[in-house]
């Protein structure tokens, strides 16, 4: 099967994986397939097409949409002075929209879906609103779209984290910088302990996140810890403290919206650090 120009071919069988290799070629170039990982001098194709990946899986032709995103770092911060974890709380639009959709009648969901299809087919100009769109906005403002949930349903508790978007810095340096900027603690790179790395959003992005552990004290706090991130970055981040004795209960409380990183890191701390310090996490 020859993929259209700009797309990559990938064959996946139950007993072997075929890797896409070679440059992301232009029109007329075929990627070649290998049954073993390519040499380091020939990296895997980044698969950065916008129209998805077409591949064969167990003899079945499939098409998969994906997004290419940055890898990231996250940091579990433990304040040894106060015996608490330092997390951040912020609004996540995607989480909010998931909750919004659940609250809407089916007819509203269908209307929104139809309008999205119309907008996509029109390919409208940026910054230009149609009269129909203005009408929809007026309906929203007037409350015709019912049961709009409060913004708080889109707020989640997370570890301090940042995309790996500075190629001149190591993962540890990026993590240190984020702890300082987002939470206000000045932690030396040498004090960051690498916990592990794992994949996020494996069905959509497949990006890798590396998790670190950092111990801080009130002496390390240089500011920002009780405030918000710089307004110039367009984020409003609230720093919160979770007492150590409440950590495991916090992790498993399904009524508290949080990321998987929070749950995993709290459990990791209980298994690896609590015995060392002879601290009870009140499990």
C-alpha positions as protocol buffer text, in pm:
chain_id: "A"
residue {
  index: 1
  type: UNK
  ca { x: 0 y: 0 z: 0 }
}
residue {
  index: 2
  type: UNK
  ca { x: 150 y: 332 z: -104 }
}
residue {
  index: 3
  type: UNK
  ca { x: 50 y: 623 z: 121 }
}
residue {
  index: 4
  type: UNK
  ca { x: -53 y: 956 z: -25 }
}
residue {
  index: 5
  type: UNK
  ca { x: 219 y: 1221 z: -46 }
}
residue {
  index: 6
  type: UNK
  ca { x: 310 y: 1350 z: 296 }
}
residue {
  index: 7
  type: UNK
  ca { x: 179 y: 1048 z: 486 }
}
residue {
  index: 8
  type: UNK
  ca { x: 377 y: 760 z: 627 }
}
residue {
  index: 9
  type: UNK
  ca { x: 313 y: 389 z: 603 }
}
residue {
  index: 10
  type: UNK
  ca { x: 344 y: 168 z: 907 }
}
residue {
  index: 11
  type: UNK
  ca { x: 277 y: -203 z: 933 }
}
residue {
  index: 12
  type: UNK
  ca { x: 212 y: -360 z: 1273 }
}
residue {
  index: 13
  type: UNK
  ca { x: 168 y: -735 z: 1313 }
}
residue {
  index: 14
  type: UNK
  ca { x: 99 y: -938 z: 1623 }
}
residue {
  index: 15
  type: UNK
  ca { x: 456 y: -1073 z: 1640 }
}
residue {
  index: 16
  type: UNK
  ca { x: 671 y: -794 z: 1502 }
}
residue {
  index: 17
  type: UNK
  ca { x: 670 y: -418 z: 1482 }
}
residue {
  index: 18
  type: UNK
  ca { x: 762 y: -239 z: 1161 }
}
residue {
  index: 19
  type: UNK
  ca { x: 934 y: 92 z: 1222 }
}
residue {
  index: 20
  type: UNK
  ca { x: 894 y: 389 z: 990 }
}
residue {
  index: 21
  type: UNK
  ca { x: 1239 y: 511 z: 896 }
}
residue {
  index: 22
  type: UNK
  ca { x: 1401 y: 754 z: 663 }
}
residue {
  index: 23
  type: UNK
  ca { x: 1340 y: 1124 z: 612 }
}
residue {
  index: 24
  type: UNK
  ca { x: 994 y: 1273 z: 607 }
}
residue {
  index: 25
  type: UNK
  ca { x: 1010 y: 1285 z: 235 }
}
residue {
  index: 26
  type: UNK
  ca { x: 835 y: 1493 z: -20 }
}
residue {
  index: 27
  type: UNK
  ca { x: 616 y: 1378 z: -304 }
}
residue {
  index: 28
  type: UNK
  ca { x: 726 y: 1057 z: -469 }
}
residue {
  index: 29
  type: UNK
  ca { x: 943 y: 937 z: -178 }
}
residue {
  index: 30
  type: UNK
  ca { x: 856 y: 609 z: -12 }
}
residue {
  index: 31
  type: UNK
  ca { x: 949 y: 540 z: 350 }
}
residue {
  index: 32
  type: UNK
  ca { x: 1109 y: 202 z: 393 }
}
residue {
  index: 33
  type: UNK
  ca { x: 1021 y: -46 z: 660 }
}
residue {
  index: 34
  type: UNK
  ca { x: 1250 y: -241 z: 889 }
}
residue {
  index: 35
  type: UNK
  ca { x: 1176 y: -533 z: 1119 }
}
residue {
  index: 36
  type: UNK
  ca { x: 1436 y: -411 z: 1371 }
}
residue {
  index: 37
  type: UNK
  ca { x: 1514 y: -68 z: 1513 }
}
residue {
  index: 38
  type: UNK
  ca { x: 1717 y: 145 z: 1269 }
}
residue {
  index: 39
  type: UNK
  ca { x: 2073 y: 255 z: 1349 }
}
residue {
  index: 40
  type: UNK
  ca { x: 2112 y: 571 z: 1553 }
}
residue {
  index: 41
  type: UNK
  ca { x: 2228 y: 758 z: 1245 }
}
residue {
  index: 42
  type: UNK
  ca { x: 1885 y: 699 z: 1091 }
}
residue {
  index: 43
  type: UNK
  ca { x: 1622 y: 815 z: 1345 }
}
residue {
  index: 44
  type: UNK
  ca { x: 1258 y: 719 z: 1336 }
}
residue {
  index: 45
  type: UNK
  ca { x: 1036 y: 949 z: 1138 }
}
residue {
  index: 46
  type: UNK
  ca { x: 864 y: 1202 z: 1365 }
}
residue {
  index: 47
  type: UNK
  ca { x: 529 y: 1138 z: 1194 }
}
residue {
  index: 48
  type: UNK
  ca { x: 435 y: 1503 z: 1206 }
}
residue {
  index: 49
  type: UNK
  ca { x: 160 y: 1492 z: 943 }
}
residue {
  index: 50
  type: UNK
  ca { x: -167 y: 1670 z: 1011 }
}
residue {
  index: 51
  type: UNK
  ca { x: -396 y: 1419 z: 844 }
}
residue {
  index: 52
  type: UNK
  ca { x: -309 y: 1118 z: 1055 }
}
residue {
  index: 53
  type: UNK
  ca { x: -118 y: 795 z: 1025 }
}
residue {
  index: 54
  type: UNK
  ca { x: -228 y: 520 z: 789 }
}
residue {
  index: 55
  type: UNK
  ca { x: -101 y: 177 z: 875 }
}
residue {
  index: 56
  type: UNK
  ca { x: -168 y: -194 z: 860 }
}
residue {
  index: 57
  type: UNK
  ca { x: -237 y: -367 z: 1191 }
}
residue {
  index: 58
  type: UNK
  ca { x: -278 y: -746 z: 1184 }
}
residue {
  index: 59
  type: UNK
  ca { x: -373 y: -721 z: 820 }
}
residue {
  index: 60
  type: UNK
  ca { x: -635 y: -450 z: 876 }
}
residue {
  index: 61
  type: UNK
  ca { x: -595 y: -106 z: 719 }
}
residue {
  index: 62
  type: UNK
  ca { x: -634 y: 167 z: 979 }
}
residue {
  index: 63
  type: UNK
  ca { x: -614 y: 543 z: 1004 }
}
residue {
  index: 64
  type: UNK
  ca { x: -524 y: 720 z: 1327 }
}
residue {
  index: 65
  type: UNK
  ca { x: -528 y: 1088 z: 1417 }
}
residue {
  index: 66
  type: UNK
  ca { x: -263 y: 1211 z: 1656 }
}
residue {
  index: 67
  type: UNK
  ca { x: -100 y: 1528 z: 1779 }
}
residue {
  index: 68
  type: UNK
  ca { x: 269 y: 1596 z: 1811 }
}
residue {
  index: 69
  type: UNK
  ca { x: 347 y: 1764 z: 2142 }
}
residue {
  index: 70
  type: UNK
  ca { x: 650 y: 1838 z: 2355 }
}
residue {
  index: 71
  type: UNK
  ca { x: 774 y: 1590 z: 2611 }
}
residue {
  index: 72
  type: UNK
  ca { x: 750 y: 1725 z: 2965 }
}
residue {
  index: 73
  type: UNK
  ca { x: 884 y: 1713 z: 3319 }
}
residue {
  index: 74
  type: UNK
  ca { x: 693 y: 1702 z: 3647 }
}
residue {
  index: 75
  type: UNK
  ca { x: 811 y: 1741 z: 4005 }
}
residue {
  index: 76
  type: UNK
  ca { x: 675 y: 1598 z: 4329 }
}
residue {
  index: 77
  type: UNK
  ca { x: 765 y: 1866 z: 4585 }
}
residue {
  index: 78
  type: UNK
  ca { x: 776 y: 1782 z: 4955 }
}
residue {
  index: 79
  type: UNK
  ca { x: 818 y: 2056 z: 5213 }
}
residue {
  index: 80
  type: UNK
  ca { x: 1014 y: 1906 z: 5502 }
}
residue {
  index: 81
  type: UNK
  ca { x: 945 y: 2205 z: 5728 }
}
residue {
  index: 82
  type: UNK
  ca { x: 568 y: 2175 z: 5709 }
}
residue {
  index: 83
  type: UNK
  ca { x: 543 y: 1804 z: 5618 }
}
residue {
  index: 84
  type: UNK
  ca { x: 325 y: 1874 z: 5316 }
}
residue {
  index: 85
  type: UNK
  ca { x: 325 y: 1831 z: 4940 }
}
residue {
  index: 86
  type: UNK
  ca { x: 325 y: 2131 z: 4710 }
}
residue {
  index: 87
  type: UNK
  ca { x: 79 y: 2103 z: 4422 }
}
residue {
  index: 88
  type: UNK
  ca { x: -65 y: 2349 z: 4174 }
}
residue {
  index: 89
  type: UNK
  ca { x: -429 y: 2407 z: 4093 }
}
residue {
  index: 90
  type: UNK
  ca { x: -535 y: 2553 z: 3760 }
}
residue {
  index: 91
  type: UNK
  ca { x: -818 y: 2574 z: 3509 }
}
residue {
  index: 92
  type: UNK
  ca { x: -804 y: 2325 z: 3222 }
}
residue {
  index: 93
  type: UNK
  ca { x: -1034 y: 2405 z: 2926 }
}
residue {
  index: 94
  type: UNK
  ca { x: -1042 y: 2044 z: 2804 }
}
residue {
  index: 95
  type: UNK
  ca { x: -1161 y: 1920 z: 3144 }
}
residue {
  index: 96
  type: UNK
  ca { x: -1422 y: 2194 z: 3158 }
}
residue {
  index: 97
  type: UNK
  ca { x: -1558 y: 2107 z: 2812 }
}
residue {
  index: 98
  type: UNK
  ca { x: -1590 y: 1741 z: 2908 }
}
residue {
  index: 99
  type: UNK
  ca { x: -1802 y: 1844 z: 3205 }
}
residue {
  index: 100
  type: UNK
  ca { x: -1995 y: 2096 z: 2995 }
}
residue {
  index: 101
  type: UNK
  ca { x: -2086 y: 1830 z: 2740 }
}
residue {
  index: 102
  type: UNK
  ca { x: -2219 y: 1600 z: 3012 }
}
residue {
  index: 103
  type: UNK
  ca { x: -2448 y: 1875 z: 3135 }
}
residue {
  index: 104
  type: UNK
  ca { x: -2609 y: 1954 z: 2801 }
}
residue {
  index: 105
  type: UNK
  ca { x: -2924 y: 1799 z: 2649 }
}
residue {
  index: 106
  type: UNK
  ca { x: -2862 y: 1584 z: 2344 }
}
residue {
  index: 107
  type: UNK
  ca { x: -3020 y: 1841 z: 2113 }
}
residue {
  index: 108
  type: UNK
  ca { x: -2768 y: 2101 z: 2220 }
}
residue {
  index: 109
  type: UNK
  ca { x: -2479 y: 1861 z: 2162 }
}
residue {
  index: 110
  type: UNK
  ca { x: -2613 y: 1787 z: 1813 }
}
residue {
  index: 111
  type: UNK
  ca { x: -2645 y: 2159 z: 1738 }
}
residue {
  index: 112
  type: UNK
  ca { x: -2289 y: 2229 z: 1849 }
}
residue {
  index: 113
  type: UNK
  ca { x: -2162 y: 1938 z: 1640 }
}
residue {
  index: 114
  type: UNK
  ca { x: -2351 y: 2061 z: 1334 }
}
residue {
  index: 115
  type: UNK
  ca { x: -2219 y: 2415 z: 1374 }
}
residue {
  index: 116
  type: UNK
  ca { x: -1864 y: 2286 z: 1409 }
}
residue {
  index: 117
  type: UNK
  ca { x: -1907 y: 2094 z: 1084 }
}
residue {
  index: 118
  type: UNK
  ca { x: -2037 y: 2403 z: 907 }
}
residue {
  index: 119
  type: UNK
  ca { x: -1746 y: 2612 z: 1029 }
}
residue {
  index: 120
  type: UNK
  ca { x: -1497 y: 2352 z: 913 }
}
residue {
  index: 121
  type: UNK
  ca { x: -1654 y: 2329 z: 566 }
}
residue {
  index: 122
  type: UNK
  ca { x: -1664 y: 2707 z: 527 }
}
residue {
  index: 123
  type: UNK
  ca { x: -1302 y: 2753 z: 625 }
}
residue {
  index: 124
  type: UNK
  ca { x: -1386 y: 3101 z: 747 }
}
residue {
  index: 125
  type: UNK
  ca { x: -1139 y: 3384 z: 770 }
}
residue {
  index: 126
  type: UNK
  ca { x: -973 y: 3443 z: 1107 }
}
residue {
  index: 127
  type: UNK
  ca { x: -1128 y: 3723 z: 1304 }
}
residue {
  index: 128
  type: UNK
  ca { x: -1449 y: 3728 z: 1099 }
}
residue {
  index: 129
  type: UNK
  ca { x: -1771 y: 3622 z: 1270 }
}
residue {
  index: 130
  type: UNK
  ca { x: -2078 y: 3535 z: 1070 }
}
residue {
  index: 131
  type: UNK
  ca { x: -2422 y: 3660 z: 1166 }
}
residue {
  index: 132
  type: UNK
  ca { x: -2512 y: 3301 z: 1248 }
}
residue {
  index: 133
  type: UNK
  ca { x: -2220 y: 3273 z: 1489 }
}
residue {
  index: 134
  type: UNK
  ca { x: -2322 y: 3598 z: 1655 }
}
residue {
  index: 135
  type: UNK
  ca { x: -2673 y: 3459 z: 1697 }
}
residue {
  index: 136
  type: UNK
  ca { x: -2532 y: 3146 z: 1859 }
}
residue {
  index: 137
  type: UNK
  ca { x: -2330 y: 3359 z: 2097 }
}
residue {
  index: 138
  type: UNK
  ca { x: -2641 y: 3558 z: 2184 }
}
residue {
  index: 139
  type: UNK
  ca { x: -2824 y: 3234 z: 2261 }
}
residue {
  index: 140
  type: UNK
  ca { x: -2540 y: 3132 z: 2488 }
}
residue {
  index: 141
  type: UNK
  ca { x: -2548 y: 3465 z: 2667 }
}
residue {
  index: 142
  type: UNK
  ca { x: -2924 y: 3451 z: 2709 }
}
residue {
  index: 143
  type: UNK
  ca { x: -2907 y: 3108 z: 2870 }
}
residue {
  index: 144
  type: UNK
  ca { x: -3065 y: 2902 z: 2589 }
}
residue {
  index: 145
  type: UNK
  ca { x: -2781 y: 2658 z: 2630 }
}
residue {
  index: 146
  type: UNK
  ca { x: -2881 y: 2528 z: 2968 }
}
residue {
  index: 147
  type: UNK
  ca { x: -2707 y: 2410 z: 3279 }
}
residue {
  index: 148
  type: UNK
  ca { x: -2372 y: 2572 z: 3210 }
}
residue {
  index: 149
  type: UNK
  ca { x: -2143 y: 2433 z: 3482 }
}
residue {
  index: 150
  type: UNK
  ca { x: -1931 y: 2668 z: 3692 }
}
residue {
  index: 151
  type: UNK
  ca { x: -1569 y: 2725 z: 3594 }
}
residue {
  index: 152
  type: UNK
  ca { x: -1461 y: 2532 z: 3903 }
}
residue {
  index: 153
  type: UNK
  ca { x: -1542 y: 2199 z: 3734 }
}
residue {
  index: 154
  type: UNK
  ca { x: -1250 y: 2263 z: 3500 }
}
residue {
  index: 155
  type: UNK
  ca { x: -998 y: 2311 z: 3781 }
}
residue {
  index: 156
  type: UNK
  ca { x: -758 y: 2026 z: 3854 }
}
residue {
  index: 157
  type: UNK
  ca { x: -483 y: 1952 z: 4108 }
}
residue {
  index: 158
  type: UNK
  ca { x: -151 y: 1871 z: 3944 }
}
residue {
  index: 159
  type: UNK
  ca { x: 219 y: 1831 z: 4004 }
}
residue {
  index: 160
  type: UNK
  ca { x: 440 y: 2124 z: 3910 }
}
residue {
  index: 161
  type: UNK
  ca { x: 513 y: 2050 z: 3544 }
}
residue {
  index: 162
  type: UNK
  ca { x: 644 y: 2205 z: 3227 }
}
residue {
  index: 163
  type: UNK
  ca { x: 690 y: 2110 z: 2859 }
}
residue {
  index: 164
  type: UNK
  ca { x: 1045 y: 2035 z: 2750 }
}
residue {
  index: 165
  type: UNK
  ca { x: 1060 y: 2339 z: 2524 }
}
residue {
  index: 166
  type: UNK
  ca { x: 1414 y: 2460 z: 2589 }
}
residue {
  index: 167
  type: UNK
  ca { x: 1659 y: 2236 z: 2399 }
}
residue {
  index: 168
  type: UNK
  ca { x: 1962 y: 2408 z: 2552 }
}
residue {
  index: 169
  type: UNK
  ca { x: 1861 y: 2296 z: 2903 }
}
residue {
  index: 170
  type: UNK
  ca { x: 1869 y: 1951 z: 3061 }
}
residue {
  index: 171
  type: UNK
  ca { x: 1553 y: 1794 z: 3201 }
}
residue {
  index: 172
  type: UNK
  ca { x: 1677 y: 1869 z: 3552 }
}
residue {
  index: 173
  type: UNK
  ca { x: 1739 y: 2234 z: 3468 }
}
residue {
  index: 174
  type: UNK
  ca { x: 1393 y: 2272 z: 3315 }
}
residue {
  index: 175
  type: UNK
  ca { x: 1237 y: 2109 z: 3622 }
}
residue {
  index: 176
  type: UNK
  ca { x: 1435 y: 2335 z: 3858 }
}
residue {
  index: 177
  type: UNK
  ca { x: 1331 y: 2645 z: 3665 }
}
residue {
  index: 178
  type: UNK
  ca { x: 965 y: 2550 z: 3676 }
}
residue {
  index: 179
  type: UNK
  ca { x: 969 y: 2481 z: 4050 }
}
residue {
  index: 180
  type: UNK
  ca { x: 1113 y: 2828 z: 4100 }
}
residue {
  index: 181
  type: UNK
  ca { x: 881 y: 3011 z: 3860 }
}
residue {
  index: 182
  type: UNK
  ca { x: 558 y: 2829 z: 3939 }
}
residue {
  index: 183
  type: UNK
  ca { x: 592 y: 2742 z: 4307 }
}
residue {
  index: 184
  type: UNK
  ca { x: 858 y: 2980 z: 4433 }
}
residue {
  index: 185
  type: UNK
  ca { x: 1114 y: 2733 z: 4567 }
}
residue {
  index: 186
  type: UNK
  ca { x: 1481 y: 2758 z: 4474 }
}
residue {
  index: 187
  type: UNK
  ca { x: 1602 y: 2399 z: 4444 }
}
residue {
  index: 188
  type: UNK
  ca { x: 1956 y: 2313 z: 4327 }
}
residue {
  index: 189
  type: UNK
  ca { x: 1967 y: 2076 z: 4029 }
}
residue {
  index: 190
  type: UNK
  ca { x: 2170 y: 1832 z: 4238 }
}
residue {
  index: 191
  type: UNK
  ca { x: 1878 y: 1798 z: 4480 }
}
residue {
  index: 192
  type: UNK
  ca { x: 1638 y: 1672 z: 4214 }
}
residue {
  index: 193
  type: UNK
  ca { x: 1588 y: 1297 z: 4225 }
}
residue {
  index: 194
  type: UNK
  ca { x: 1465 y: 1128 z: 3911 }
}
residue {
  index: 195
  type: UNK
  ca { x: 1175 y: 893 z: 3985 }
}
residue {
  index: 196
  type: UNK
  ca { x: 1086 y: 753 z: 3642 }
}
residue {
  index: 197
  type: UNK
  ca { x: 952 y: 840 z: 3299 }
}
residue {
  index: 198
  type: UNK
  ca { x: 635 y: 726 z: 3124 }
}
residue {
  index: 199
  type: UNK
  ca { x: 409 y: 800 z: 2828 }
}
residue {
  index: 200
  type: UNK
  ca { x: 113 y: 1037 z: 2842 }
}
residue {
  index: 201
  type: UNK
  ca { x: -193 y: 1035 z: 2617 }
}
residue {
  index: 202
  type: UNK
  ca { x: -81 y: 720 z: 2437 }
}
residue {
  index: 203
  type: UNK
  ca { x: -391 y: 725 z: 2217 }
}
residue {
  index: 204
  type: UNK
  ca { x: -343 y: 1084 z: 2103 }
}
residue {
  index: 205
  type: UNK
  ca { x: 6 y: 1223 z: 2168 }
}
residue {
  index: 206
  type: UNK
  ca { x: 235 y: 954 z: 2306 }
}
residue {
  index: 207
  type: UNK
  ca { x: 460 y: 1219 z: 2462 }
}
residue {
  index: 208
  type: UNK
  ca { x: 701 y: 1123 z: 2738 }
}
residue {
  index: 209
  type: UNK
  ca { x: 701 y: 1279 z: 3085 }
}
residue {
  index: 210
  type: UNK
  ca { x: 990 y: 1249 z: 3328 }
}
residue {
  index: 211
  type: UNK
  ca { x: 905 y: 1279 z: 3698 }
}
residue {
  index: 212
  type: UNK
  ca { x: 1140 y: 1414 z: 3963 }
}
residue {
  index: 213
  type: UNK
  ca { x: 1126 y: 1438 z: 4341 }
}
residue {
  index: 214
  type: UNK
  ca { x: 1245 y: 1746 z: 4529 }
}
residue {
  index: 215
  type: UNK
  ca { x: 1261 y: 1817 z: 4898 }
}
residue {
  index: 216
  type: UNK
  ca { x: 1229 y: 2182 z: 4997 }
}
residue {
  index: 217
  type: UNK
  ca { x: 1199 y: 2378 z: 5318 }
}
residue {
  index: 218
  type: UNK
  ca { x: 1067 y: 2718 z: 5413 }
}
residue {
  index: 219
  type: UNK
  ca { x: 1423 y: 2843 z: 5373 }
}
residue {
  index: 220
  type: UNK
  ca { x: 1408 y: 2757 z: 5001 }
}
residue {
  index: 221
  type: UNK
  ca { x: 1095 y: 2966 z: 4950 }
}
residue {
  index: 222
  type: UNK
  ca { x: 1188 y: 3284 z: 4766 }
}
residue {
  index: 223
  type: UNK
  ca { x: 840 y: 3403 z: 4677 }
}
residue {
  index: 224
  type: UNK
  ca { x: 549 y: 3332 z: 4442 }
}
residue {
  index: 225
  type: UNK
  ca { x: 454 y: 3028 z: 4654 }
}
residue {
  index: 226
  type: UNK
  ca { x: 124 y: 3180 z: 4763 }
}
residue {
  index: 227
  type: UNK
  ca { x: 51 y: 3375 z: 4448 }
}
residue {
  index: 228
  type: UNK
  ca { x: -5 y: 3328 z: 4081 }
}
residue {
  index: 229
  type: UNK
  ca { x: 225 y: 3277 z: 3789 }
}
residue {
  index: 230
  type: UNK
  ca { x: 348 y: 3577 z: 3595 }
}
residue {
  index: 231
  type: UNK
  ca { x: 52 y: 3735 z: 3419 }
}
residue {
  index: 232
  type: UNK
  ca { x: 267 y: 3778 z: 3109 }
}
residue {
  index: 233
  type: UNK
  ca { x: 256 y: 3402 z: 3055 }
}
residue {
  index: 234
  type: UNK
  ca { x: -124 y: 3399 z: 3050 }
}
residue {
  index: 235
  type: UNK
  ca { x: -160 y: 3143 z: 3328 }
}
residue {
  index: 236
  type: UNK
  ca { x: -331 y: 3169 z: 3662 }
}
residue {
  index: 237
  type: UNK
  ca { x: -183 y: 2904 z: 3888 }
}
residue {
  index: 238
  type: UNK
  ca { x: -264 y: 2862 z: 4255 }
}
residue {
  index: 239
  type: UNK
  ca { x: -9 y: 2686 z: 4474 }
}
residue {
  index: 240
  type: UNK
  ca { x: -170 y: 2452 z: 4729 }
}
residue {
  index: 241
  type: UNK
  ca { x: -40 y: 2241 z: 5016 }
}
residue {
  index: 242
  type: UNK
  ca { x: -154 y: 1887 z: 5091 }
}
residue {
  index: 243
  type: UNK
  ca { x: -60 y: 1770 z: 5444 }
}
residue {
  index: 244
  type: UNK
  ca { x: 138 y: 1448 z: 5444 }
}
residue {
  index: 245
  type: UNK
  ca { x: -107 y: 1268 z: 5673 }
}
residue {
  index: 246
  type: UNK
  ca { x: -388 y: 1337 z: 5425 }
}
residue {
  index: 247
  type: UNK
  ca { x: -195 y: 1249 z: 5109 }
}
residue {
  index: 248
  type: UNK
  ca { x: -316 y: 895 z: 5043 }
}
residue {
  index: 249
  type: UNK
  ca { x: -676 y: 986 z: 5121 }
}
residue {
  index: 250
  type: UNK
  ca { x: -639 y: 1283 z: 4886 }
}
residue {
  index: 251
  type: UNK
  ca { x: -496 y: 1061 z: 4612 }
}
residue {
  index: 252
  type: UNK
  ca { x: -787 y: 816 z: 4615 }
}
residue {
  index: 253
  type: UNK
  ca { x: -1069 y: 1064 z: 4667 }
}
residue {
  index: 254
  type: UNK
  ca { x: -1255 y: 1057 z: 4336 }
}
residue {
  index: 255
  type: UNK
  ca { x: -1432 y: 1381 z: 4420 }
}
residue {
  index: 256
  type: UNK
  ca { x: -1104 y: 1571 z: 4397 }
}
residue {
  index: 257
  type: UNK
  ca { x: -1009 y: 1627 z: 4031 }
}
residue {
  index: 258
  type: UNK
  ca { x: -643 y: 1545 z: 3985 }
}
residue {
  index: 259
  type: UNK
  ca { x: -395 y: 1402 z: 3739 }
}
residue {
  index: 260
  type: UNK
  ca { x: -262 y: 1049 z: 3747 }
}
residue {
  index: 261
  type: UNK
  ca { x: 79 y: 1195 z: 3827 }
}
residue {
  index: 262
  type: UNK
  ca { x: -47 y: 1314 z: 4165 }
}
residue {
  index: 263
  type: UNK
  ca { x: -181 y: 971 z: 4256 }
}
residue {
  index: 264
  type: UNK
  ca { x: 128 y: 784 z: 4140 }
}
residue {
  index: 265
  type: UNK
  ca { x: 372 y: 1022 z: 4308 }
}
residue {
  index: 266
  type: UNK
  ca { x: 192 y: 1011 z: 4643 }
}
residue {
  index: 267
  type: UNK
  ca { x: 191 y: 631 z: 4637 }
}
residue {
  index: 268
  type: UNK
  ca { x: 560 y: 634 z: 4535 }
}
residue {
  index: 269
  type: UNK
  ca { x: 641 y: 858 z: 4831 }
}
residue {
  index: 270
  type: UNK
  ca { x: 453 y: 631 z: 5070 }
}
residue {
  index: 271
  type: UNK
  ca { x: 648 y: 327 z: 4944 }
}
residue {
  index: 272
  type: UNK
  ca { x: 993 y: 484 z: 4916 }
}
residue {
  index: 273
  type: UNK
  ca { x: 1025 y: 785 z: 5145 }
}
residue {
  index: 274
  type: UNK
  ca { x: 793 y: 730 z: 5439 }
}
residue {
  index: 275
  type: UNK
  ca { x: 988 y: 431 z: 5574 }
}
residue {
  index: 276
  type: UNK
  ca { x: 1310 y: 632 z: 5547 }
}
residue {
  index: 277
  type: UNK
  ca { x: 1175 y: 918 z: 5753 }
}
residue {
  index: 278
  type: UNK
  ca { x: 951 y: 697 z: 5965 }
}
residue {
  index: 279
  type: UNK
  ca { x: 657 y: 917 z: 5872 }
}
residue {
  index: 280
  type: UNK
  ca { x: 302 y: 789 z: 5881 }
}
residue {
  index: 281
  type: UNK
  ca { x: 89 y: 880 z: 5581 }
}
residue {
  index: 282
  type: UNK
  ca { x: -227 y: 768 z: 5756 }
}
residue {
  index: 283
  type: UNK
  ca { x: -319 y: 497 z: 5505 }
}
